[in-house]
Amino acid sequence: MDQGLRRFEQPGRWTVELLPKNGYEARYTPAAPVIGFAFESQIGIHAFGTDRRAGYRAKPNGLAFVPAGCDVYSSSRTGGEYLKITVGAATKAPWIWAKRFSDTIDPAAIETAGTLRRLLLSPDAIDPLECEVLVHAIEGRAAAMLSVKPSRAEAWMTPQRLHRIDDLIEARLDTKLTVQDLAEALGLSVGFFARAFKRATGRAPHDHIIDRRISRARLLLRDRSLGLAAIALASGFASHAHMTATFRTRLGISPHGLR
């Protein structure tokens, strides 16, 4: 199984795609509404419905929505793993004409997106009914998020602060990095940092560190000259066995099976 795009669809109803972490530049006008979910932080340039481009820093675990007919430009040097659901053009639900949004955190969407990712990564044949249930659940969460306002804690954990955290994690991922290290980097207590981080991203800092380890390991798996034990240590796992157990829990597949 390769590390490329995964795709499954019910023709005329919906299409779901799991886009791998790669640099990209895209310009398009969707004929149908598009729901997105960013598994990772991203930095790049984008524009929606205008020629004016602006830099962006997207949070991990952010839900996004783009209505049909909205001109989109987006580019990122590194990109990030992204779940993209294109809703059938014939859908009649009134929310599909709503204004676009992005970087919206919803715990239910995070859980559903993770389950959908495991389904798409599985080497087994995809059950259309199971996939449909998950797609409609994501649609429901996108509709529900249209009226939600950010909390004060979420607003405090700005994209710049999240970017600083990601830089620290990336620099020290192969060490014994702790949540206290992250809190101290921002001059905060562990308790306040953990609460603010979870409200802003929908995930506990500990889970985010593990997600970053998995992300690095998946990139290194593309290099077939590297052994799994070496990849595990370079990604911050205690051992090959530890990495394998984490992959099975989070992705539903072993590193060997993914490679």
Beta strands, then each sheet from edge to edge (+ up, - down):
strand 1: 6-10
strand 2: 14-19
strand 3: 24-28
strand 4: 34-38
strand 5: 42-48
strand 6: 54-58
strand 7: 62-66
strand 8: 72-76
strand 9: 82-87
strand 10: 101-104
sheet 1: 1+ 2- 9+ 4- 7+ 10-
sheet 2: 3+ 8- 5+ 6-
end
